[in-house]
Amino acid sequence: MTLIITELHRFGPERGIAMASDTAVTEDSKTVEGLIEDRAFFGLTKLLPVQKLNAGISYWGWTKMPLSAKSGVWMDWWLKKFLVTKIGDYNSIPELAALLEKELRLLVPRMQEEELEINKGIGNGGMHLAGFVEYDHKKVPTFWHIHNGISQVLGDKIDPHIVNANCDCPPEKYLELERKGMMYQTRNGDYEPYARFFEEHLLKFCEELYSKEGYIVPIPTTDFAAEFLRTQIKFISGIYAVAGKEDKGSIKRLARGIGGNVTTLTIKETGIQNYRES
């Protein structure tokens, strides 16, 4: 399990991109009783800068490549090498998205219909790719989601059984949201607890803080937006650390499928600003 979040937004005169991810990986592990249970480990880098394009890329679901190989390479190592060895083959975000689609279709087996149904149409992994592109003589944020499974944006225009590079937020869509005073956000991984917390509680709490105390959360800059994402992921990680589920009359601790340090990346029109893990 994992949690990655990408936001495209405008705060005042500043257009920016904020990306964040946890560093946990959950593995099937054999207990002393011979049972298989989830166990979480920390330290996997799931968010990387793409220096050539002043962009960022993060991933969910897939932890090793090739996906079907037990001896596959850890995904962060694989992705770092891919970005370096293919550096002469991409000069734009769409070109990198197309390269990733082509390579991942070779490495990620076609999903079977039964698997798709069990996952409610959600794929078994994907990547967020975000950065600025030239549009109408200005730099505008854009977002690509390279994944298998159903696309909520493109619907039946793609084959959900294979990996597709989908431009979920092209520049014109972003600008339309900006005109309405809205941001664009995509989250993947074990995002349902986070989404419930964010949409049903945190947003209302922040609104109350402003109306009753005059507090503005977050301070309206891209860097503070990224720190706000870090805070949210840390909170959900803390919930996992103290939570359990009922299991045959007893309470079993949850594996910390979201946890470890949080990596953040911020990008502005002038390029990558901050990249750090803490």
C-alpha positions in Angstrom: 0.0 0.0 0.0 1.0 3.6 -0.5 -0.3 7.1 -0.7 0.8 9.6 -3.4 -0.8 12.9 -4.0 -0.3 15.5 -6.9 -1.8 19.0 -6.9 -1.8 21.6 -9.6 -3.0 25.0 -8.4 -2.6 28.7 -8.3 -2.1 30.8 -5.2 -2.3 34.5 -6.1 0.2 35.2 -8.9 1.9 31.9 -8.4 1.1 28.8 -10.5 2.6 25.6 -9.0 2.7 21.9 -8.6 3.0 20.1 -5.3 3.7 16.4 -5.1 4.0 14.1 -2.1 4.4 10.4 -1.2 5.1 8.2 1.7 8.0 5.7 1.8 6.4 2.5 3.0 6.2 -0.8 1.2 4.0 -3.7 2.3 5.3 -7.3 1.7 3.6 -10.7 2.2 5.6 -12.2 5.0 5.4 -15.7 6.7 4.7 -15.7 10.5 6.1 -18.1 13.0 2.8 -20.0 12.7 3.3 -20.4 8.9 0.6 -17.9 8.0 1.1 -15.1 5.4 0.5 -11.6 6.7 1.3 -8.1 5.6 4.4 -6.5 7.0 5.4 -2.9 6.2 9.0 -1.6 5.6 10.1 1.9 5.0 12.6 3.7 2.8 11.3 3.2 -0.7 11.6 6.4 -2.8 8.3 6.8 -4.6 8.7 10.4 -5.9 11.6 11.6 -8.1 12.4 14.8 -9.9 12.8 14.7 -13.7 15.5 17.3 -14.0 15.6 17.5 -17.8 11.9 18.5 -17.9 11.6 20.3 -14.6 8.9 17.8 -13.8 8.1 15.2 -11.1 7.2 11.5 -11.3 5.8 9.3 -8.6 4.3 5.8 -8.5 1.8 3.6 -6.7 1.1 -0.1 -6.7 4.2 -1.4 -8.5 7.1 -1.9 -6.2 9.4 -4.0 -8.5 10.1 -4.3 -12.2 9.4 -6.6 -14.0 6.2 -6.8 -12.2 5.8 -10.6 -12.5 9.4 -11.4 -11.5 10.2 -12.3 -7.9 13.7 -11.1 -8.4 12.6 -7.8 -10.0 14.4 -4.6 -9.4 13.0 -2.2 -6.8 10.9 0.4 -8.6 12.8 3.5 -7.5 16.1 2.0 -8.8 14.4 0.9 -12.1 12.8 4.3 -12.6 16.0 6.2 -11.9 17.9 4.1 -14.4 15.1 4.5 -17.0 15.2 8.3 -16.7 19.0 8.3 -17.2 19.3 5.7 -20.0 16.4 7.2 -22.0 17.4 10.8 -21.5 18.1 11.3 -25.2 14.7 9.9 -26.2 12.5 12.4 -24.5 12.4 16.2 -24.7 8.9 16.8 -23.4 6.4 15.5 -20.8 4.2 13.8 -23.5 7.3 12.1 -25.0 8.3 10.7 -21.6 4.8 9.6 -20.9 4.7 7.7 -24.3 8.1 6.1 -23.5 6.9 4.9 -20.2 3.7 3.5 -21.7 5.7 1.6 -24.3 8.1 0.1 -21.8 5.6 -0.7 -19.1 3.4 -2.5 -21.6 6.3 -4.9 -22.0 6.9 -5.4 -18.3 3.4 -5.3 -16.8 1.2 -8.4 -17.7 -2.2 -7.7 -19.2 -4.8 -7.7 -16.5 -7.5 -10.4 -16.7 -11.1 -9.4 -16.6 -11.6 -11.2 -13.3 -8.7 -9.3 -11.7 -10.3 -6.0 -12.9 -13.6 -6.9 -11.5 -12.1 -7.8 -8.1 -10.3 -4.5 -8.0 -13.5 -2.7 -9.1 -11.8 -1.5 -12.3 -8.8 -0.1 -10.5 -5.4 -1.1 -12.0 -2.6 -2.6 -10.0 -0.2 0.3 -10.4 0.6 3.6 -12.0 2.7 6.7 -12.2 2.0 10.4 -11.8 3.9 12.7 -14.1 3.5 16.4 -13.7 5.2 19.6 -14.9 4.8 22.8 -17.0 4.2 23.0 -20.7 4.0 25.8 -23.1 0.4 26.7 -24.0 -0.9 29.8 -25.6 2.5 31.6 -25.1 2.6 30.8 -21.3 3.7 28.0 -19.0 0.8 26.0 -17.7 0.7 22.9 -15.4 -0.2 19.6 -16.9 -0.7 16.1 -15.4 -0.3 12.6 -16.9 -1.4 9.4 -15.2 0.3 6.3 -16.7 -1.5 3.2 -15.4 -3.7 0.2 -16.1 -7.3 -0.1 -15.1 -10.3 2.2 -15.9 -9.7 5.8 -16.6 -12.2 8.1 -14.9 -11.3 10.8 -17.3 -11.1 8.9 -20.7 -13.7 6.2 -20.0 -14.0 3.6 -22.7 -11.5 5.4 -25.0 -8.8 3.1 -23.6 -8.2 -0.6 -23.0 -8.2 -0.9 -19.1 -6.4 -4.3 -19.2 -3.1 -2.7 -20.3 -1.0 0.3 -19.3 -2.0 3.6 -20.9 -0.5 7.0 -20.7 -3.5 9.3 -20.0 -3.3 13.1 -20.0 -5.8 13.5 -17.2 -5.3 17.3 -16.9 -4.1 19.0 -20.1 -3.4 22.7 -20.0 -6.8 23.8 -21.2 -8.5 21.8 -18.4 -6.2 23.2 -15.8 -6.9 26.8 -17.0 -10.7 26.1 -16.8 -10.3 25.0 -13.2 -8.1 28.0 -12.4 -10.8 30.4 -13.8 -13.2 28.8 -11.4 -10.8 29.2 -8.5 -10.3 25.5 -8.2 -7.2 23.3 -8.0 -6.6 19.8 -9.6 -5.7 16.9 -7.3 -5.1 13.2 -7.9 -4.3 10.7 -5.2 -3.6 7.0 -5.5 -2.7 4.0 -3.4 -4.6 3.3 -0.2 -6.3 6.7 -0.6 -9.8 6.0 0.7 -9.1 6.6 4.4 -7.2 9.8 3.4 -10.0 11.0 1.1 -12.6 10.5 3.8 -10.5 12.4 6.3 -9.6 15.2 3.8 -13.0 15.7 2.3 -15.3 15.1 5.2 -13.3 16.6 8.0 -10.1 18.5 7.3 -11.5 20.9 4.7 -14.3 21.9 7.0 -11.9 22.3 9.9 -9.7 24.6 7.9 -12.7 26.7 6.9 -13.7 26.9 10.6 -10.2 28.0 11.5 -10.4 30.8 9.0 -13.9 32.0 9.9 -13.4 31.8 13.7 -9.7 32.5 14.2 -8.6 34.0 10.9 -6.0 31.2 10.3 -5.2 30.5 6.6 -4.2 26.9 6.1 -2.0 26.4 4.2 -0.3 29.7 3.6 -0.9 30.3 -0.1 2.4 29.3 -1.7 3.4 26.1 -3.5 6.0 25.2 -0.9 3.5 25.5 2.0 1.0 23.5 0.0 3.6 20.7 -0.2 4.2 20.9 3.5 0.5 20.7 4.1 0.4 17.4 2.0 3.3 16.1 4.1 1.3 16.9 7.3 -1.7 15.0 6.0 0.2 11.9 5.0 2.0 11.9 8.4 -1.4 12.1 10.1 -2.8 9.1 8.2 0.4 7.2 8.9 0.0 7.9 12.6 -3.6 6.6 12.4 -2.3 3.3 10.9 0.4 3.1 13.6 -2.2 2.9 16.4 -5.1 1.2 14.6 -6.3 -2.4 14.4 -9.1 -4.5 13.0 -11.3 -7.1 14.7 -10.2 -10.6 13.7 -11.9 -13.7 15.2 -12.7 -12.1 18.5 -9.4 -10.3 18.9 -7.9 -7.0 17.6 -5.1 -7.3 15.1 -2.8 -4.4 14.5 -2.8 -2.9 11.1 0.4 -3.1 9.0 1.6 0.5 8.5 0.9 0.4 4.8 1.3 4.2 4.8 4.3 5.4 6.7 7.9 6.3 7.0 9.3 9.6 5.9 7.4 11.7 3.4 8.9 12.9 0.1 7.8 16.2 -1.3 8.5 18.0 -4.6 7.5 21.5 -5.7 7.6 22.9 -9.2 6.9 26.5 -10.4 7.0 28.1 -13.8 10.8 28.7 -13.3 11.5 25.0 -12.6 11.9 22.6 -9.7 12.0 24.5 -6.4 12.3 22.0 -3.5 12.8 18.3 -3.2 13.2 16.7 0.2 12.3 13.8 2.4 11.6 14.0 6.1 
